[in-house]
Structures are given as structure tokens and as C-alpha cells.
Amino acid sequence: MKPSAQLSQLAEFLQQFGAEQTTIDEALSQAQVLALPTRHILLHQGQQAEQFYFLLSGLCHACYLTDSGKQFSKEFYWDQDTLIGFEALITQSPSPFLLETLSASELIALPIELIETWRSQGLALYQHLLERQLVFKENKERFMLMYSPEERYQLFTQSFAELNVKLTDYQIASYLGITPISLSRIKKRQNEPQ
């Protein structure tokens, strides 16, 4: 894909979320197209973000790492998604999570100062991006609180069928808030004849 086509995708996305042409032009002038391999770390947990990203294609993952080596999936990102750590942005603190590619991915990197400017200027674009993230968070909270682990797995496989085949059982279990052993048992029960 030619860089102009990639930047056109970003421009369309920003326009869809209420950006004016001057804001779009400024973003495009600072955009850097990246083609990254699988398991490339975009942001280490505890690192100050210098960029945020627009994912053109591929699969990315945000997760929390514990001192004991456990990993808890925060979120998965795929085509036409934004990778923005709003908590760290708002509190001016280091990232509480690790951000990485899970497949070969093509992204557009933008300087974090750009979204900080959108925030300080009270641009509708910033508000729309923040609201979009809030809706995702509310959905994930409801998903975790209102459904049993088995129901969560069923909903995950129905809603994200394409992810189900791209992720390891460990990653899926982590996202569902269960152990890989529990996921294995759920899968086994679902595959048993009724």
C-alpha cells in the first residue's frame, strides 16, 4: 500500500470523528507509517508514551504484567483502531500496560503532543476518541461482571470469531479473566455431545 493511501485512511478516520481540515493536515504532516513484525513492543509498561497509533492492518495487544510474570490482557486492537493510553495521557504518568503487535502490523504513529494539543484545545475530535474508548470500557466491564466465564467465552467467539483463530488460548483466557485450564475445560464441555 502506498503511503498516500495509508494517510488517506487516517484522514478519513479523523474526518469521521469530527476533525476539521486544518487538524487533519497537521496530523498527516506528522504521521509516520510503520510496518512492524509480530511481537514488536510499541510501548513498555512503565514507559512514558511518546506516540499514539492508528492501526491500518494487523493485530495489537495491550496487557498488564505482574512482578510474578503473569499477564492480563487489557484489550486487543485490529484494523482501523486507535491505540491511545488515555489514563497516562490525562494523568501525565507512565503507561500502566505493555503495548505490542501480535501479528505483522501496519500502523501510523503520531506524536503524543498532537493528541495533548487536541485535548487542551477541547477539540471535538479528542472528545469523540475519548467517548469511543469509554464505550469500549463500559462494554468490557459489563462483559466481565454480567456473564459467567462460559458465557464470556461464547460471546467472545461469536463477537470476535476472527480473533479466536489468531490468538493463543493463554491470550484468550487472560482477556476473559480466567486461567488457561478453565478455558480448556469450557472448550471441552462445549465440544461434548448434548
C-alpha positions as CSV (number, residue, x, y, z in Angstrom):
1,M,0.0,0.0,0.0
2,K,1.4,3.4,-0.9
3,P,1.9,5.9,1.9
4,S,-0.7,8.2,0.3
5,A,-3.3,5.5,0.5
6,Q,-2.4,4.9,4.2
7,L,-2.6,8.6,5.0
8,S,-5.9,8.8,3.2
9,Q,-7.3,6.1,5.6
10,L,-6.1,8.2,8.6
11,A,-7.6,11.3,7.1
12,E,-11.0,9.6,6.5
13,F,-10.9,8.3,10.1
14,L,-10.2,11.7,11.6
15,Q,-12.8,13.4,9.5
16,Q,-15.4,10.8,10.6
17,F,-14.6,11.7,14.2
18,G,-15.2,15.4,13.7
19,A,-11.7,16.7,12.8
20,E,-11.5,19.9,10.7
21,Q,-9.3,20.0,7.7
22,T,-6.5,22.0,9.4
23,T,-6.4,19.4,12.2
24,I,-6.2,16.6,9.6
25,D,-3.5,18.3,7.6
26,E,-1.4,18.8,10.8
27,A,-1.8,15.2,11.7
28,L,-0.8,14.0,8.3
29,S,2.3,16.2,8.3
30,Q,3.5,14.5,11.5
31,A,2.3,10.9,10.6
32,Q,4.9,8.2,10.3
33,V,3.9,4.9,8.6
34,L,5.3,1.8,10.3
35,A,5.4,-1.8,9.0
36,L,6.2,-3.9,12.1
37,P,6.8,-7.6,12.7
38,T,5.0,-9.9,15.1
39,R,5.7,-9.3,18.8
40,H,7.2,-5.8,18.3
41,I,6.8,-3.8,21.5
42,L,5.3,-0.4,20.8
43,L,5.3,0.7,24.5
44,H,6.8,-0.9,27.6
45,Q,4.8,-1.0,30.8
46,G,6.2,1.9,32.9
47,Q,7.4,3.9,29.9
48,Q,6.2,7.4,29.1
49,A,4.3,7.3,25.8
50,E,5.9,9.4,23.0
51,Q,3.4,8.3,20.3
52,F,-0.1,7.1,19.8
53,Y,-1.1,4.9,16.9
54,F,-3.7,4.3,14.2
55,L,-3.8,0.7,13.2
56,L,-4.1,0.2,9.5
57,S,-3.9,-3.6,9.5
58,G,-2.8,-6.4,11.8
59,L,-3.4,-7.2,15.4
60,C,-2.1,-5.5,18.5
61,H,-2.5,-6.2,22.2
62,A,-2.3,-4.2,25.5
63,C,-1.6,-6.2,28.7
64,Y,-0.7,-5.7,32.3
65,L,2.4,-7.6,33.5
66,T,2.8,-8.6,37.2
67,D,6.0,-8.9,39.1
68,S,5.4,-12.7,39.3
69,G,5.3,-12.9,35.5
70,K,1.6,-13.2,34.9
71,Q,0.0,-11.3,32.0
72,F,-3.5,-9.9,32.0
73,S,-5.0,-8.9,28.7
74,K,-6.4,-5.4,28.7
75,E,-7.5,-5.1,25.1
76,F,-7.0,-6.3,21.5
77,Y,-6.8,-3.9,18.6
78,W,-7.3,-4.5,14.9
79,D,-7.9,-2.7,11.6
80,Q,-8.9,0.9,11.8
81,D,-8.4,1.2,15.6
82,T,-6.7,3.8,17.7
83,L,-4.1,2.8,20.3
84,I,-4.2,5.6,22.9
85,G,-3.4,5.3,26.6
86,F,-5.9,7.8,27.9
87,E,-5.1,7.3,31.6
88,A,-1.4,8.0,31.2
89,L,-2.2,10.9,28.9
90,I,-4.7,12.5,31.3
91,T,-2.5,11.9,34.4
92,Q,0.8,12.6,32.7
93,S,2.1,9.3,34.0
94,P,3.9,6.3,32.5
95,S,1.9,3.7,30.8
96,P,0.4,1.1,33.2
97,F,0.4,-1.5,30.4
98,L,2.6,-3.0,27.7
99,L,1.5,-2.5,24.1
100,E,2.7,-4.8,21.3
101,T,1.9,-6.3,17.9
102,L,0.6,-9.8,17.8
103,S,0.9,-10.1,14.1
104,A,2.8,-8.3,11.3
105,S,1.1,-4.9,11.5
106,E,1.0,-1.6,9.6
107,L,0.4,1.4,11.8
108,I,0.6,5.1,11.6
109,A,2.5,6.7,14.6
110,L,1.6,10.2,15.7
111,P,3.4,12.3,18.3
112,I,1.7,12.3,21.7
113,E,2.0,16.1,21.8
114,L,-0.6,16.1,19.0
115,I,-3.3,14.5,21.0
116,E,-2.3,16.6,24.0
117,T,-3.0,19.7,21.8
118,W,-6.4,18.3,20.8
119,R,-7.2,17.8,24.4
120,S,-6.0,21.3,25.6
121,Q,-7.9,22.9,22.7
122,G,-11.1,21.0,23.6
123,L,-11.4,19.7,20.0
124,A,-14.5,17.6,19.2
125,L,-12.1,15.0,17.7
126,Y,-10.5,14.4,21.1
127,Q,-13.9,14.1,22.8
128,H,-15.1,11.6,20.2
129,L,-12.0,9.5,20.6
130,L,-12.4,9.6,24.4
131,E,-16.1,8.7,24.2
132,R,-15.3,5.8,21.8
133,Q,-12.8,4.5,24.4
134,L,-15.3,5.0,27.2
135,V,-18.0,2.9,25.3
136,F,-15.4,0.1,24.8
137,K,-14.5,0.2,28.5
138,E,-18.2,0.1,29.6
139,N,-18.8,-2.9,27.3
140,K,-15.8,-4.7,28.7
141,E,-16.9,-4.0,32.3
142,R,-20.4,-5.3,31.6
143,F,-18.9,-8.3,29.8
144,M,-16.7,-9.2,32.8
145,L,-19.4,-8.5,35.5
146,M,-22.6,-9.8,34.0
147,Y,-21.6,-13.1,32.4
148,S,-20.1,-16.4,33.6
149,P,-16.8,-17.5,32.2
150,E,-18.5,-19.9,29.9
151,E,-20.9,-17.1,28.7
152,R,-17.9,-14.8,28.2
153,Y,-16.2,-17.3,26.0
154,Q,-19.3,-17.9,23.9
155,L,-19.8,-14.1,23.5
156,F,-16.1,-13.7,22.6
157,T,-16.2,-16.5,20.0
158,Q,-19.4,-15.0,18.5
159,S,-18.3,-11.4,18.5
160,F,-14.7,-11.9,17.6
161,A,-14.6,-15.0,15.5
162,E,-11.6,-13.7,13.5
163,L,-9.6,-13.1,16.7
164,N,-10.5,-16.5,18.1
165,V,-8.3,-18.2,15.5
166,K,-5.5,-15.7,15.7
167,L,-5.0,-15.8,19.5
168,T,-3.5,-18.4,21.8
169,D,-5.6,-20.0,24.5
170,Y,-3.4,-18.2,27.0
171,Q,-4.3,-14.8,25.5
172,I,-8.0,-15.6,25.2
173,A,-8.1,-16.8,28.8
174,S,-6.3,-13.7,30.0
175,Y,-8.8,-11.5,28.2
176,L,-11.7,-13.4,29.7
177,G,-10.3,-13.2,33.2
178,I,-9.9,-17.0,33.6
179,T,-7.0,-19.4,33.6
180,P,-6.0,-21.4,30.5
181,I,-7.0,-24.5,32.3
182,S,-10.5,-23.1,32.9
183,L,-10.7,-22.2,29.2
184,S,-9.7,-25.7,28.2
185,R,-12.5,-27.1,30.4
186,I,-15.0,-24.7,28.9
187,K,-14.0,-25.7,25.4
188,K,-14.2,-29.4,26.3
189,R,-17.7,-29.0,27.7
190,Q,-18.8,-27.1,24.6
191,N,-17.5,-29.9,22.3
192,E,-19.2,-32.7,24.2
193,P,-22.3,-34.2,22.5
194,Q,-25.5,-33.0,24.1
